[in-house]
Amino acid sequence: MGKAVMVTGGSGYIGSWVVKGLLEKGYTVRVTVRDRKNTGKYEHLTDLAKGSQGRLEIWEADLLKEGSFDKAARGCFAVMHIASPFTLRFKDPQKELIEPALNGTRNVLSAATRSGTVRKVVLTSSVAAVHGDTIDMKEKGLKEFTEEHFNYSSSAKRQPYSFSKVLAEKEAWKMEESRKNWKLVVINPSFVVGPSLTGTTDSESLNFMKNILQGKFKMGAPELWFGFVDVRDVANAHILALENPKAAGRHILAERTMNMLELAGIIRGLFGDKYKLPAKNSPKLLMYLIGPMFGVNARFVRRNVGYPLKLNTSKSRNILGLTYTHIEKSIEDMVKQMHEMEIV
Ligand code: NDP
C-alpha cells in the first residue's frame, strides 16, 4: 500500500485533479468531505480510483469543527490542505469565507501536528494572498509581484475572499514556525482555468467562464488584469511541492497575465462568433456606474480598472520544476467541456 496523504477539498475543482494525480502515482489518498453520505460530490473520485495504482479513502471532516481532521490525519506522512470556500456570491463574509478559511487552516494544521506522523503540509493559498488591488504594484513602485509580497489592501469589508486567503496563509506560516515537526510548502495559483472532473463544484473558476461565454460582458469588458493557470498544472504543482525536496516557501503560479479583452480574444480565436464576447473595453467612467451590476464598488473600480498586473513565476518554473500548459489549450478544453455539458 502506498504512503498515505490526507487531502482536504479533494472533491472540488482543483482538489479532484490533485487526487487523480496522487492516485496515478500509487499513493493512498484520504479525501475529507463534509458529508460522506453525499456520494454525488465524490463519486467521480471513486471512478478514478478504480483504474489507478493508488487507493482512495473517504473520511468525514468539516473545516469549522475543531478536531474533526484528527482521525484522518493519523498515519499520514503528508497533508494537502486545499479546502476553502472560493465564492464571490456570499451574504455574510465573516461566516462564509473568513471563518472556514482561517479556522479551517487552524484545525487541519493542528491535526497534522497532533498526528505525529505528518512531515509535510502543502497549502493551497492564492495570488489573492500575494496582492490586493492591482494599483498596489504602482503605489509600491514595483515592476511585478513576487513571493516576497503579501496582500495588504484587502480586508473583511473589501475583497473578503482575498482577505480570507491572506489570514489563512499567514496563520499557516505562524503554525509552521511554532510547531516545527512538519514543513510547509505553499502554492499561490492565479485564476485557474481548464476542464473540471466534477460537475458539482461551486468554484468561481467555472462561474467566471460561464459569465463571459453567456455574454455578461458583451457590451464591453472591464479593463481588469488577472493571471491565468491551467487546473492540471496547479495539480502538478501540488504534487511537485509534495515530492520535490527543494520545494520551500511560496510559489506563484501563472502561465501569463492578461486582461479580460485579451481573454475574450483567445476565445474568439478558438470558437469564432459562437459566444457573445466583448469586442472592446468598457470605459472606466462607465464602470463606476455599472460596477455594482458586476458586484464591484467604486473603490474597486478606482484601484483596479486600467492597472496592469505582473507576476513573477520564475520560482515555480525553476525550483518547483513546473512546465506550464499554454492557456489557449486550457481555455479550449474548458469551453469545449462546458459546451458538451450544456452549461453554455
Ligand atoms: P471548489 O469550490 O471547487 O473547492 C472548494 C473545496 O473546499 C470543496 O471540496 C469544498 O467541499 C471544500 N470546502 C468548502 N467549505 C468547506 C468546509 N466548511 N468544510 C470542508 N470542506 C469545505 O473551489 P476550487 O477548487 O476552485 O478551490 C480550491 C482551493 O483553491 C481554495 O483554497 C481556493 O481558495 C484556492 N484557489 C482557487 C483558485 C481558482 O481560480 N479556482 C485560484 C487560487 C486559489 P464541498 O464540495 O463540500 O463544498
Residues whose N, C-alpha, C, O or C-beta is under 5 A from the ligand:
A	BS01	NDP	G9 G10 S11 G12 Y13 I14 G15 R34 A61 D62 L63 L64 I82 A83 S84 P85 F86 P100 T124 S125 S126 P189 S190 F191 V192 T201 D202 S203 S205
